[in-house]
Amino acid sequence: MSRVYNFSAGPAVLPEEVLKEAAEEMLDYNGSGMSVMEMSHRSKVFDEIIQTAEADLRDLLKIPDNYKVLFLQGGASQQFAMIPMNLMKNRVADYIVTGQWAKKAWQEAQKYGTANKIASSEDKTFSYIPDCSDLPISPDADYVYICENNTIYGTKYKTLPNTKGKILVSDVSSCFLSEPMDIEKYGIVYGGVQKNVGPAGLVIAIIREDLITEDVLPGTPTMLTYKTHADANSLYNTPNCYGIYICGKVFKWLKKQGGLEAMKERNEKKAKVLYDYLDSSKLFKGTVEPASRSLMNVPFVTGDKELDAKFVKEAEAAGLVNLKGHRTVGGMRASIYNAMPIEGVEALVEFMKKFEKENA
Ligand SMILES: Cc1ncc(COP(=O)(O)O)c(C=O)c1O
């Protein structure tokens, strides 16, 4: 067996310990005589899996009691519609557009009401997070929407926007559980788990209870109504059982690592190795304004497309894979999620140094 250093933006690297445990339990989970993939989502065994997962997540994020945790399907993209369908009582919402995912969410919301773009960083190819301290928040906005970590462009909010009392909704897909969060500052926090937490096909939404009502837009399907899933503790229909099981294991792994404070420290240390090198390199250049840099996704370029392609190819041959930038922006991107060990980032920087020398 040989494992590579996988810098994929998602689906992405998972803790080896978790994968090994899942492999060991594949044929017989905990004496049940079957795989988690084969068992009823109504069984006692699975009930314990989902309940333990939720309890551990609550513990990690210190989720207050008046927030529900929902395990949903449909990808993060489905939330682009579910959020307006469930929250747009006045049919008005404000969006801060800091990248393609925020833009897609904003565009989707336009199907349901007036979605105002109240700030954007598109003028500089989404390379920064705009100042959100005094935005023109609409008086009748049902919520303010952000994408907290922009996977493609490698930016992250360092302070949350001043929503002037409006509900904040945040897509945390690519920074979920990478550091502590103050859940009380949000109405909804949600993320596709396939970046930092688990396998694709599962979205975790943490929603303040008073936002979960029957008062949704006319025509909202049962499956797209938060209340359906909240009332059934995420078991209205068959959930992504195996995904929940793996996420549960990742939550345990995170607790073993010391929780989210410890992860933040580790992630800062890891990202610094790469950013410090980018700041000193004559060949490679980070594309994000330093104040907005993400700890999870680090885009960089040489400024020469052919050299970029050569780098990606040679890195892959050296066991450093999935470094190609998003198809819409080019260059390179190293995603260095929780499960990427510091040794992986050090190996990448060593390789970049060697490449720089050879291609000076
Ligand atoms: C920040 C962010 N939001 C949303 C999405 C869309 O996720 P999904 O493919 O689960 O719909 C992605 C996917 O890469 C993402 O990075």
The ligand as an ORCA input file, in Angstrom:
! r2SCAN-3c Opt
* xyz 0 1
  C     -17.828     26.553     -0.159
  C     -18.583     25.580     -0.990
  N     -19.922     25.641     -1.017
  C     -20.650     24.778     -1.748
  C     -20.058     23.803     -2.510
  C     -20.919     22.857     -3.307
  O     -20.931     21.633     -2.688
  P     -21.701     20.355     -3.237
  O     -20.897     19.815     -4.344
  O     -21.778     19.468     -2.037
  O     -23.048     20.808     -3.684
  C     -18.676     23.689     -2.488
  C     -18.068     22.594     -3.282
  O     -17.022     22.413     -3.628
  C     -17.921     24.605     -1.735
  O     -16.587     24.545     -1.718
*
